[in-house]
């Protein structure tokens, strides 16, 4: 089946800004698609190879997101630690002692199973850090 004419509406294809009025054959359409497709890394005949490449891109995106997420949480933990140390010297106020006791209790009652790698455990940790941040933020008021 060589160079059969196909119907292509006037306008743009796949978000490209080129006019498609001169596309009259399957080969023209394929050339236009391959040359303008945003995700195409290379011309692949096999959809399996293309899918595997996309999986690798997804894996890298996952790692990048996780790294950014962990960095954000660790930064928040560092801020909480700095504020606790700053307000703990020389002698913390009675309200701070009560808050510190509550924060210790919150940390000790956190029930997670890190070996399972569940999203729900990450949510629990994120919620705990948020609660600790709120408590520490109230110290300056």
CORNOR-V881993 format. One record per pair of residues at least 12 apart in sequence whose C-alpha atoms are under 10 Angstrom apart, sorted by the first residue. I is the first residue (numbers start at 1). J is the second residue. If there is no record, write none. Layout:
# CORNOR-V881993
i:I j:J
i:I j:J
This chain:
# CORNOR-V881993
i:1 j:26
i:2 j:25
i:2 j:26
i:2 j:27
i:3 j:24
i:3 j:25
i:3 j:26
i:3 j:27
i:3 j:28
i:4 j:24
i:4 j:25
i:4 j:26
i:4 j:27
i:5 j:23
i:5 j:24
i:5 j:25
i:5 j:26
i:5 j:27
i:5 j:28
i:5 j:29
i:6 j:23
i:6 j:24
i:6 j:25
i:6 j:26
i:6 j:27
i:6 j:28
i:6 j:29
i:7 j:23
i:7 j:24
i:7 j:25
i:7 j:26
i:7 j:29
i:8 j:20
i:8 j:21
i:8 j:22
i:8 j:23
i:8 j:24
i:8 j:25
i:8 j:26
i:8 j:29
i:9 j:21
i:9 j:23
i:10 j:22
i:10 j:23
i:13 j:29
i:13 j:32
i:13 j:33
i:13 j:36
i:13 j:37
i:14 j:32
i:14 j:33
i:14 j:36
i:14 j:37
i:14 j:38
i:15 j:36
i:15 j:37
i:15 j:38
i:16 j:32
i:16 j:33
i:16 j:35
i:16 j:36
i:16 j:37
i:16 j:38
i:17 j:36
i:18 j:32
i:18 j:36
i:19 j:32
i:20 j:32
i:39 j:54
i:40 j:53
i:40 j:54
i:41 j:53
i:41 j:54
i:69 j:126
i:70 j:122
i:70 j:126
i:73 j:125
i:73 j:126
i:73 j:129
i:73 j:130
i:74 j:129
i:76 j:126
i:76 j:129
i:76 j:130
i:76 j:132
i:76 j:133
i:77 j:129
i:77 j:130
i:77 j:132
i:77 j:133
i:79 j:133
i:79 j:136
i:80 j:129
i:80 j:130
i:80 j:132
i:80 j:133
i:80 j:134
i:80 j:135
i:80 j:136
i:80 j:137
i:81 j:132
i:81 j:133
i:81 j:136
i:82 j:136
i:83 j:133
i:83 j:136
i:83 j:137
i:83 j:139
i:83 j:140
i:84 j:96
i:84 j:100
i:84 j:136
i:84 j:139
i:87 j:136
i:87 j:139
i:87 j:140
i:88 j:100
i:93 j:139
i:95 j:139
i:96 j:135
i:96 j:136
i:96 j:138
i:96 j:139
i:99 j:132
i:99 j:135
i:99 j:136
i:99 j:138
i:99 j:139
i:100 j:132
i:100 j:135
i:100 j:136
i:102 j:132
i:102 j:135
i:103 j:128
i:103 j:129
i:103 j:131
i:103 j:132
i:103 j:135
i:103 j:136
i:104 j:132
i:106 j:128
i:106 j:129
i:106 j:131
i:106 j:132
i:107 j:125
i:107 j:128
i:107 j:129
i:107 j:132
i:110 j:124
i:110 j:125
i:110 j:128
i:111 j:124
i:111 j:125
i:112 j:124
i:112 j:125
